[in-house]
């Protein structure tokens, strides 16, 4: 498995979000394939990943709110 590609530079730049999506897409597709081969349906895998991402996003948001107070 290849490592996730780094951003072009440490600063913000116009296509940074798009670059991040592209860097992670292959890993997500690979995860779907591994889950499918392990016996999980694509739909339940997608739902599980959505829950994981939502939980991670919530935790990140909570930490930002805590530090801003």
PAKOL-837850 format. One record per residue (C-alpha): residue number from 1; residue in three letters; x, y, z. Coordinates in Angstrom, 1 decimal. Layout:
<pts>
<i=NUM, aa=ALA, c1=X, c2=Y, c3=Z>;
...
</pts>
This chain:
<pts>
<i=1, aa=UNK, c1=0.0, c2=0.0, c3=0.0>;
<i=2, aa=UNK, c1=1.3, c2=3.4, c3=-1.0>;
<i=3, aa=UNK, c1=1.6, c2=6.2, c3=1.6>;
<i=4, aa=UNK, c1=-0.9, c2=9.1, c3=1.5>;
<i=5, aa=UNK, c1=0.5, c2=11.9, c3=-0.7>;
<i=6, aa=UNK, c1=1.6, c2=15.0, c3=1.2>;
<i=7, aa=UNK, c1=0.2, c2=18.5, c3=0.3>;
<i=8, aa=UNK, c1=2.2, c2=20.6, c3=-2.1>;
<i=9, aa=UNK, c1=3.4, c2=22.8, c3=0.8>;
<i=10, aa=UNK, c1=2.5, c2=23.6, c3=4.4>;
<i=11, aa=UNK, c1=0.6, c2=26.8, c3=3.6>;
<i=12, aa=UNK, c1=-2.9, c2=27.0, c3=2.4>;
<i=13, aa=UNK, c1=-3.3, c2=27.0, c3=-1.4>;
<i=14, aa=UNK, c1=-6.2, c2=27.0, c3=-3.8>;
<i=15, aa=UNK, c1=-6.4, c2=23.3, c3=-4.5>;
<i=16, aa=UNK, c1=-5.4, c2=22.0, c3=-1.1>;
<i=17, aa=UNK, c1=-8.8, c2=20.5, c3=-0.3>;
<i=18, aa=UNK, c1=-9.0, c2=18.8, c3=-3.7>;
<i=19, aa=UNK, c1=-5.5, c2=17.5, c3=-3.2>;
<i=20, aa=UNK, c1=-6.5, c2=16.0, c3=0.2>;
<i=21, aa=UNK, c1=-9.6, c2=14.4, c3=-1.3>;
<i=22, aa=UNK, c1=-7.5, c2=12.8, c3=-4.1>;
<i=23, aa=UNK, c1=-4.8, c2=11.7, c3=-1.7>;
<i=24, aa=UNK, c1=-7.3, c2=9.9, c3=0.5>;
<i=25, aa=UNK, c1=-9.6, c2=8.5, c3=-2.2>;
<i=26, aa=UNK, c1=-7.4, c2=5.6, c3=-3.1>;
<i=27, aa=UNK, c1=-7.1, c2=4.6, c3=0.6>;
<i=28, aa=UNK, c1=-10.9, c2=4.7, c3=1.1>;
<i=29, aa=UNK, c1=-11.4, c2=2.6, c3=-2.1>;
<i=30, aa=UNK, c1=-8.9, c2=0.1, c3=-0.8>;
<i=31, aa=UNK, c1=-10.7, c2=0.0, c3=2.6>;
<i=32, aa=UNK, c1=-14.0, c2=-0.7, c3=0.8>;
<i=33, aa=UNK, c1=-12.4, c2=-3.5, c3=-1.2>;
<i=34, aa=UNK, c1=-10.8, c2=-5.1, c3=1.9>;
<i=35, aa=UNK, c1=-14.1, c2=-4.9, c3=3.8>;
<i=36, aa=UNK, c1=-16.0, c2=-6.5, c3=0.8>;
<i=37, aa=UNK, c1=-13.5, c2=-9.3, c3=0.6>;
<i=38, aa=UNK, c1=-13.9, c2=-9.8, c3=4.4>;
<i=39, aa=UNK, c1=-17.7, c2=-10.3, c3=3.9>;
<i=40, aa=UNK, c1=-19.1, c2=-6.8, c3=4.6>;
<i=41, aa=UNK, c1=-21.6, c2=-5.4, c3=2.1>;
<i=42, aa=UNK, c1=-20.6, c2=-2.1, c3=0.5>;
<i=43, aa=UNK, c1=-23.7, c2=-0.4, c3=1.9>;
<i=44, aa=UNK, c1=-22.9, c2=-1.4, c3=5.5>;
<i=45, aa=UNK, c1=-19.3, c2=-0.5, c3=5.0>;
<i=46, aa=UNK, c1=-20.3, c2=3.0, c3=3.7>;
<i=47, aa=UNK, c1=-22.6, c2=3.5, c3=6.7>;
<i=48, aa=UNK, c1=-19.9, c2=2.4, c3=9.1>;
<i=49, aa=UNK, c1=-17.4, c2=4.8, c3=7.5>;
<i=50, aa=UNK, c1=-19.9, c2=7.6, c3=7.7>;
<i=51, aa=UNK, c1=-20.4, c2=7.0, c3=11.4>;
<i=52, aa=UNK, c1=-16.6, c2=6.9, c3=12.0>;
<i=53, aa=UNK, c1=-16.1, c2=10.1, c3=10.0>;
<i=54, aa=UNK, c1=-19.0, c2=11.9, c3=11.8>;
<i=55, aa=UNK, c1=-17.5, c2=10.9, c3=15.1>;
<i=56, aa=UNK, c1=-14.1, c2=12.1, c3=14.2>;
<i=57, aa=UNK, c1=-15.4, c2=15.4, c3=12.8>;
<i=58, aa=UNK, c1=-17.4, c2=15.9, c3=16.0>;
<i=59, aa=UNK, c1=-14.4, c2=15.3, c3=18.2>;
<i=60, aa=UNK, c1=-12.3, c2=17.7, c3=16.1>;
<i=61, aa=UNK, c1=-15.1, c2=20.3, c3=16.4>;
<i=62, aa=UNK, c1=-15.4, c2=19.8, c3=20.2>;
<i=63, aa=UNK, c1=-11.6, c2=20.3, c3=20.6>;
<i=64, aa=UNK, c1=-11.7, c2=23.5, c3=18.5>;
<i=65, aa=UNK, c1=-14.6, c2=24.8, c3=20.6>;
<i=66, aa=UNK, c1=-12.8, c2=23.9, c3=23.8>;
<i=67, aa=UNK, c1=-9.6, c2=25.8, c3=22.8>;
<i=68, aa=UNK, c1=-11.6, c2=28.8, c3=21.6>;
<i=69, aa=UNK, c1=-13.4, c2=29.4, c3=24.9>;
</pts>
